[in-house]
Amino acid sequence: MRSHPPPADASTPPSAPGALRPPPPRFRRKLLVVMLLAGLVPLVLLGLLAQGALERVLSVSIAPVEGVLDGVSADLERRGLPQDALNEARLNLAQAELARRALVRRVPAFIAALVLVSGAVLALSAVLLGRALTRPVATLTEGMWAYARGDLTVRLAAPEAPRDELQFLLGQFNRMGQELLAQRERLKSAEQIAAWQDVARALAHELKNPLTAMKLSLARLSRTDASMPTDSTRISEAVSLLQEEVDLLMRMTQSFSTFARLPAPRFQDVALRPLLAEICTLYAGTSPVPVELAPGPDASLRADPDGLRRLFGNLVKNATEASPSGAPPVRVALEALDGGAVRVTVTDGGSGVPTVLEGPALTRGLFSTKPEGSGLGLPIAQKIVHEHGGTLRLEPGPAGGTLARVDLPLVPPSSAPASA
């Protein structure tokens, strides 16, 4: 198991369609606004109250004190007493007045500075708290993105003994990943067993007919009696039938071998319309019905060109073989989809499918109604589509026949094999 890498920088733009985008920083902004409002509003109110109280305290006039000092000075003058102490008191009183006026001027600036410093401290605290709270959320978001890509081996950095709810959530996410990984392994085993069951069922179905014919031919040969004249015609027919069935078994074996040895995809930039035009031209010369490529835009995608030729070649070949002589042309169309994908449709004029076929229904049975068919055309097409991260769907056509629809992303999933 590997640990999760640190969160990507929020300022870094995604480099490819579908890349991870950081969550919007609205929570941090809301937290900053809430903390500033919760801290600054009471602080401003207290500052205003403190300023008013200080101004009221500092607005006390010393004029009555000066009047008292003047009376005392006149009384001392009448008595002929010295006024040194009184003069010192007047000097102290004048200094106190100057200090009061200076405080009155500086109180608003002091209150404003206090509010600004407190606001800066609150803003810094909100930013640090927002980062502390959103960092685990960003880590969890990247872990969820990795799981969405199918990488269940990612483990987030979480302490064994969580100290808060967010660390506990990261630990629970890791445990969920372990459980999902175990469930996926069990599901993979179940799918492998089911696949082997389908293969065994298909092989039994395909081998039953030729083996039955071979058994009947051998029975005809074994009925030869020494007292009866040799019937060369019967022997020749039986041997010919045995040879045909052996050839059929050999073709089936070769088809299964080809399916098992399909090469790994080699992804590169592919222009899809010229590739479809090449396939339509190839099958138009050998088909009892015309094969047309509908006009439309071109599309470039990362894909395996050989795999796409095999995929669309199988679909066009099936469409031409299903269309009787005189049927409408086999029509191939290409269109762009929203979200970085393309769609290719192949429509024929045959008898059509009774219902929609997609997913496992395309590979279930593996039998063919054609004399030389192996029943592996659709499984091969489904495998190629799956390797490209797309979908294959067969459905009844709007005007009869069968409509095969292939949706492919412009960029294959990251789990697809890299090109050599």
Secondary structure, DSSP 8 states (H G I E B T S, - for coil): -EE------TTS--SSTT------THHHHHHHHHHHHHHHHHHHHHHHHHHHHHHHHHT---HHHHHHHHHHHHHHHHHT---HHHHHHHHHHHHHHHHHHHHHHHHHHHHHHHHHHHHHHHHHHHHHHHHHHHHHHHHHHHHHHHHHTT-TTEE----SS-SSHHHHHHHHHHHHHHHHHHHHHHHHHHHHHHHHHHHHHHHHHHHHHHHHHHHHHHHHHHT--TTS---HHHHHHHHHHHHHHHHHHHHHHHHHHHHHT------EEEEHHHHHHHHHHHHHTT-SS-EEE------EEEE-HHHHHHHHHHHHHHHHHHS-TTS--EEEEEEEETTTEEEEEEE--SS--SS-EEGGGGTSS---SSTT--S-HHHHHHHHHHHTT-EEEEEE-TTSSEEEEEEEESS--TTS----
